[in-house]
Amino acid sequence: MEEKEIIIIGSGPAGLTAAIYAARSGYVPLVIEGVPSGGQLLVTTDVENFPGFPEGISGPELIENMRKQAERFGTQFVMKDVTGVDLSVYPFRVTAEDTEYSAKSLIIATGARAKYLDHPSVEKFKGRGISACATCDGFFFRDNIVFVIGGGDTAAEEALFLARFAKEVTIVHRRDKLRTEKYVQEKLSNNPKIKIIWDSVVEDIQGSEDKGVEKIILKNIKTGAVTEHKADGIFMGIGYSPATDLFRGQLDIDEGGYIICHDGAKTSVKGVFAAGDVRDPMFRQAVAAAGTGCKAAIEVERFLDSPDK
């Protein structure tokens, strides 16, 4: 069994920022990257809102830069999936495929994955007109016609944000009423750019190699009627799934599956910290994830330096 002082699970902006700070503090953190590595930024073509890049930067390039920075300060990397974690013993036990590690401290930065419709056309146009993050990609759809799939808080938030840029925003919901608070529904109804198509599901999404998404085909589940609509972009607003299955029953997790933190980045188990989207159901931004990665690394340093750990 390999012994480590700091193990970081996850290699998105939260995990890599934690690695940079931990390595700068004189430790040699091990980042177990996951397969594929890099988190959601790997499928983000253009990042225009990360500070320090006035011309923007691609998601994969930003991740690669952060990885190189962490590596320069001595971070070790292993490209494997974590298959088991035991937080009932100390040092903690972490299994990554065929290798077992013991860890004096642990930073969980496993992220959260946006939920996409299970349809071949969605996979085909992902990143080419289909997105799950309006705050990341909404700017690119200025004066365009866009659709938002879903009927809960995520869909409502996406639609309201997109209305700042888009010419027209249409929410497509499979039911006949939204699952949002009344004041949110009032904001939607009072926005002249937003309309809702009820009782409908996505039948198909069509487009071309050059232009990406061009049309969305909808089916009314009550009448069976199929309609075709021009679409420049389609946003998934059906929620997120935090990657916390390994930690259920070992850490305090809220009803949405997110790790509960207190006093910065501390979890319910002493010596275990969480950063990024795995603990954040609200902001889901690279810069916010990086900020919590910084917090987690500082908390780890204080924990390891404490005589009563």
Residue, then its C-alpha position, 0 to 999 in steps of 0.5 A: m500500500e502506498e502512503k500519501e499525505i494528501i490525495i486529491i480525487g478529481s482533476g477539474p479546476a477544483g482539484l487542480t487548484a487544490a493541487i497547486y496550493a498544496a504543492r506550493s505549501g511543501y507537500v507532494p499531493l497525489v491527484i487521482e485524475g479519473v478517466p477521462s481527466g479534466g472534468q466538464l471543462l474538457v467539453t467546453t469549447d470556449v471559456e470567456n469568463f475565467p479571469g486572466f484570459p481577455e481573449g478567452i481560452s478553450g476548456p481543454e487548454l485551461i485544464e492543461n495549463m492548470r495541470k502543468q502548473a500543479e506539476r511544476f510544483g511537484t504534484q503527482f498524477v495518476m490517471k485511474d478511476v477511484t473504485g473504493v474509499d474507506l473513511s472509517v479508518y485513519p489514515f484513510r484508504v483509497t483504491a484506484e483500480d489495481t492500486e491501494y493508497s493510504a491518505k492522511s488527508l483527502i480532498i474530494a473534487t469529483g464534480a457533478r455532471a450535467k444531465y443530458l437527454d439520452h438521445p443520439s442527436v444530443e451526443k452528436f451536437k454536444g458542444r456544437g449547439i447543445s449545452a448544459c450551462a447558460t452562464c458558460d455559453g449563453f453569450f455565444f447565442r446573442d440574437n439567436i433562437v434557443f430552446v431550454i429542455g426541462g421544467g424545474d429550477t435549473a431550466a428556469e434559471e437557464a431560460l432567464f439568463l439566456a433571455r439576456f442574449a437570445k432573440e427568443v427563448t423557448i422552454v420545452h416541458r413534458r408536463d403542463k406546469l413548472r416545478t418552480e417557485k411562484y415568483v420564478q414563474e412570474k419572472l418567466s411569464n413577465n419576460p417577453k422573450i420567453k415562451i413555454i411549450w407544454d406537454s412536449v418532449v424532444e423527438d429529434i435534433q437536426g443540423s449540419e457539420d458546418k452549422g451545428v444545431e439547426k432544428i428541434i423536432l418536438k412531440n406532444i405527449k398528449t396529442g401525438a402531434v409532431t412539430e418542427h422548430k428552427a433552433d440555433g441552440i439547445f440547453m439542457g435544464i434537467g439538473y445535475s448529478p454530483a459524483t458522490d456514490l463512493f461517499r454515501g454512508q460515509l459523509d453527510i450528503d444532502e438530498g440532492g446528493y451534494i457533500i455538505c461542508h462547514d467552516g470552509a471546505k470541511t466535511s463531516v469527517k475530520g481530515v476529509f475536505a470537498a471542493g468544486d461542483v461536488r459540494d456546490p448545487m448553485f454556482r457551477q462555475a470554473v472560477a467558483a470551483a477553483g476558489t473552493g479548491c484553494k480553500a480545501a488546500i489551505e484547510v488540509e495544510r492546517f489539518l496536517d500541521s495540527p498536533d491533534k489530528 
